Amino acid sequence: METLRGLIGVLAYFVIPVIVVGFPLYGLYKRVPVYESFVEGAKEGFNVAVRIIPYLVAILFAIGMFRASGAMDFLVGSLNPLLALVGFPGEVLPMAIIRPLTGSGSAALVADMINQYGEDSIFVKMAATMFGSTETTFYVVAVYFGAVNIKKTRHAVPAGLTADFAAMLIAVWTVRLLFG
């Protein structure tokens, strides 16, 4: 087990440099105008950001009201016995609820958890792993399906939520395995 942790620790140093250097080099190898493609994508991203601001404000407002009303604390307290059966700590349940809705809201929640539990807390590690391994399913459906005027999402939401649920459980179990 200690060997696995050491190997993951060493590999972690190389992930970002490989991505930052590897993707542009691969693009150059495939004769893609890397810089021009990046700039064009940034322009499109800015336009999308301007269109989704009202949706983002609405989601953040709703989440803020849910937390401020005490409903989140009530829900966590109510579900704690059930969550304990699968080894899921109630302290990270707010992340599991908020993550499918909003990326910025879940990032703010991780920041709150760091202030509450400390940056080396196992709960913060679980929440951060969830943040990196799940998607903002409802946000993605609203933005991308809305951008191309698709009204019926069919199986997209259930499939996305199923993937999120599985990723959240695996995130908790993996953090427990690696960090005890």
C-alpha positions as CSV (number, residue, x, y, z in Angstrom):
1,M,0.0,0.0,0.0
2,E,2.8,2.4,0.9
3,T,4.4,1.6,-2.5
4,L,1.2,2.6,-4.3
5,R,1.0,5.9,-2.4
6,G,4.6,6.6,-3.3
7,L,4.1,5.8,-7.0
8,I,1.0,8.0,-7.1
9,G,3.0,10.8,-5.4
10,V,5.8,10.6,-7.9
11,L,3.4,10.5,-10.9
12,A,1.5,13.5,-9.6
13,Y,4.5,15.7,-10.2
14,F,4.4,15.0,-13.9
15,V,0.7,15.1,-14.8
16,I,0.3,18.9,-15.3
17,P,3.6,19.4,-17.1
18,V,2.8,16.5,-19.5
19,I,-0.6,18.0,-20.2
20,V,0.7,21.6,-20.7
21,V,3.5,20.5,-23.0
22,G,2.0,17.3,-24.4
23,F,-1.2,18.7,-25.9
24,P,0.4,21.5,-27.9
25,L,3.1,19.2,-29.1
26,Y,0.6,16.7,-30.2
27,G,-1.4,19.5,-32.0
28,L,1.8,20.6,-33.8
29,Y,2.5,17.0,-34.7
30,K,-1.0,16.8,-36.3
31,R,-0.4,20.1,-38.0
32,V,-3.1,21.9,-36.1
33,P,-2.6,25.7,-35.7
34,V,-2.5,25.4,-31.9
35,Y,-2.4,29.1,-31.0
36,E,-5.1,30.1,-33.4
37,S,-7.3,27.2,-32.3
38,F,-6.9,28.2,-28.7
39,V,-7.8,31.9,-29.4
40,E,-10.9,30.8,-31.4
41,G,-12.0,28.5,-28.6
42,A,-11.5,31.3,-26.0
43,K,-13.7,33.7,-28.1
44,E,-16.5,31.0,-28.2
45,G,-16.1,30.4,-24.5
46,F,-16.5,34.0,-23.7
47,N,-19.7,34.2,-25.7
48,V,-21.1,31.2,-24.0
49,A,-20.2,32.6,-20.6
50,V,-22.1,35.8,-21.3
51,R,-25.2,33.8,-22.3
52,I,-25.2,31.6,-19.2
53,I,-24.7,34.2,-16.5
54,P,-28.5,34.4,-15.7
55,Y,-28.7,30.7,-15.2
56,L,-25.6,30.7,-13.1
57,V,-26.9,33.5,-10.9
58,A,-30.2,31.6,-10.4
59,I,-28.5,28.3,-9.4
60,L,-26.1,30.1,-7.0
61,F,-29.1,31.9,-5.4
62,A,-31.1,28.7,-5.0
63,I,-28.1,26.9,-3.4
64,G,-27.4,29.8,-1.1
65,M,-31.1,29.8,0.0
66,F,-31.0,26.0,0.5
67,R,-27.9,26.2,2.7
68,A,-28.9,29.4,4.6
69,S,-32.4,28.0,5.5
70,G,-30.9,25.1,7.3
71,A,-32.4,22.6,4.9
72,M,-28.9,21.3,3.9
73,D,-28.1,20.6,7.6
74,F,-31.4,18.9,8.1
75,L,-30.9,16.7,5.0
76,V,-27.3,15.7,6.1
77,G,-28.5,14.8,9.6
78,S,-31.4,12.8,8.2
79,L,-29.4,10.8,5.7
80,N,-26.3,10.2,7.8
81,P,-27.4,6.8,9.1
82,L,-28.1,5.6,5.5
83,L,-24.9,7.0,4.2
84,A,-22.9,5.3,6.9
85,L,-24.0,1.9,5.5
86,V,-21.9,2.6,2.3
87,G,-19.1,4.4,4.1
88,F,-20.0,7.8,2.8
89,P,-19.5,10.5,5.5
90,G,-22.3,13.0,5.9
91,E,-19.7,15.9,6.0
92,V,-19.2,15.5,2.2
93,L,-22.9,15.1,1.3
94,P,-23.3,18.8,0.6
95,M,-20.7,18.4,-2.1
96,A,-22.6,15.4,-3.6
97,I,-25.7,17.6,-3.7
98,I,-24.2,20.8,-5.1
99,R,-21.7,19.4,-7.5
100,P,-24.2,18.3,-10.2
101,L,-25.7,21.8,-10.1
102,T,-22.8,24.2,-10.2
103,G,-19.0,24.2,-10.5
104,S,-18.4,27.5,-8.8
105,G,-20.8,26.7,-6.0
106,S,-19.0,23.4,-5.4
107,A,-15.7,25.1,-5.5
108,A,-16.9,27.6,-2.9
109,L,-18.1,24.6,-0.8
110,V,-14.6,23.1,-0.9
111,A,-13.2,26.4,0.2
112,D,-15.7,26.4,3.1
113,M,-14.7,22.9,4.0
114,I,-11.0,23.8,4.0
115,N,-11.8,26.6,6.5
116,Q,-14.0,24.3,8.6
117,Y,-11.9,21.1,8.6
118,G,-8.4,22.2,7.4
119,E,-6.7,21.5,4.1
120,D,-5.4,18.1,5.1
121,S,-8.7,16.8,6.3
122,I,-9.9,13.5,4.8
123,F,-13.3,15.2,4.2
124,V,-11.6,18.0,2.1
125,K,-9.7,15.3,0.2
126,M,-12.9,13.5,-0.5
127,A,-14.7,16.7,-1.6
128,A,-11.8,17.7,-3.8
129,T,-11.6,14.3,-5.4
130,M,-15.4,14.5,-6.1
131,F,-14.9,17.9,-7.6
132,G,-12.3,16.6,-10.0
133,S,-14.1,13.3,-10.9
134,T,-17.7,14.5,-11.4
135,E,-19.5,16.8,-13.7
136,T,-21.9,19.7,-13.2
137,T,-24.6,17.6,-14.9
138,F,-27.6,20.0,-14.8
139,Y,-25.4,22.9,-15.7
140,V,-23.9,21.1,-18.7
141,V,-27.4,20.0,-19.9
142,A,-28.8,23.5,-19.5
143,V,-25.9,25.1,-21.4
144,Y,-25.0,22.7,-24.1
145,F,-28.5,21.4,-24.9
146,G,-29.8,25.0,-24.7
147,A,-27.0,26.2,-27.0
148,V,-28.3,23.9,-29.8
149,N,-32.0,24.3,-28.8
150,I,-32.6,20.7,-27.7
151,K,-35.7,20.6,-25.4
152,K,-35.9,16.9,-24.7
153,T,-32.8,15.6,-22.9
154,R,-34.0,12.0,-22.9
155,H,-31.4,9.9,-21.1
156,A,-28.7,12.5,-20.7
157,V,-29.7,13.6,-17.1
158,P,-30.2,10.1,-15.7
159,A,-26.9,8.9,-17.3
160,G,-25.1,11.9,-16.1
161,L,-26.4,11.6,-12.5
162,T,-25.6,7.9,-12.5
163,A,-22.0,8.6,-13.5
164,D,-21.8,11.3,-10.9
165,F,-23.2,9.0,-8.2
166,A,-20.7,6.3,-9.1
167,A,-17.8,8.8,-9.2
168,M,-18.7,10.2,-5.8
169,L,-18.8,6.8,-4.2
170,I,-15.5,5.8,-5.8
171,A,-13.9,9.1,-4.8
172,V,-14.8,8.5,-1.1
173,W,-13.6,4.9,-1.2
174,T,-10.4,5.8,-3.0
175,V,-9.5,8.6,-0.6
176,R,-10.2,6.2,2.3
177,L,-8.0,3.6,0.7
178,L,-5.1,6.0,0.0
179,F,-5.3,8.3,3.0
180,G,-6.9,6.1,5.6
